[in-house]
Amino acid sequence: MGIPTVALPYLNSAQAAHPAYQQSLDRLRGMGVLIGSCEPHRPRAGGAADLFRWDEALELLEPMVSTVR
């Protein structure tokens, strides 16, 4: 439908090691989804919520918004 979509992965290194993870990212990219950076945290480390880059979604969308203005 032409709606820009961004995914910001947030997972631990054990989850990122699963083959389905990379396959999913590849499939999403193939559908035009913009994928943000992801530095997986250690399993059972309580995550890294303080490192989650919410603003990255807007940064990834900025070039598309600039062309619409």
C-alpha positions in Angstrom: 0.0 0.0 0.0 3.0 2.3 -0.1 3.1 2.9 3.6 6.7 3.2 4.9 7.3 0.7 7.7 10.2 0.4 10.0 11.1 -2.5 12.3 13.5 -2.1 15.2 14.7 -5.5 16.3 15.1 -6.0 20.1 16.3 -9.4 21.1 19.1 -11.3 22.9 22.0 -13.0 21.3 20.5 -16.5 21.6 17.4 -15.4 19.7 19.5 -13.6 17.1 21.4 -16.8 16.5 18.3 -18.7 15.4 18.3 -19.2 11.6 14.7 -17.9 11.4 15.8 -14.5 12.6 18.0 -13.7 9.6 15.4 -15.3 7.3 12.8 -13.0 8.7 14.9 -9.9 8.3 15.6 -10.8 4.7 11.9 -11.4 4.0 10.9 -8.1 5.6 13.6 -6.2 3.6 12.3 -7.9 0.5 8.9 -6.5 1.3 10.4 -3.0 1.6 10.4 -2.8 5.4 13.3 -0.7 6.7 15.2 -2.6 9.4 17.0 -0.6 12.2 20.2 -1.6 13.8 20.3 -4.2 16.5 22.9 -5.1 19.0 21.6 -8.2 20.7 22.0 -8.2 24.5 23.1 -11.2 26.6 20.4 -13.8 27.4 18.8 -13.3 30.8 20.5 -9.9 31.2 17.3 -8.1 31.6 17.5 -6.6 28.2 19.0 -3.3 27.3 15.9 -1.0 27.2 18.1 2.0 28.0 19.9 1.4 24.8 16.8 1.0 22.6 16.9 3.7 19.9 13.3 4.8 19.4 14.5 7.8 17.4 16.1 5.5 14.9 12.7 4.8 13.4 12.2 8.5 12.6 15.8 8.7 11.2 15.1 5.8 8.9 11.9 7.4 7.7 13.3 10.9 7.2 14.4 10.5 3.6 10.9 9.3 2.7 9.2 12.2 4.5 11.5 14.7 2.8 10.5 13.5 -0.6 6.8 13.9 0.2 7.0 17.5 1.5 
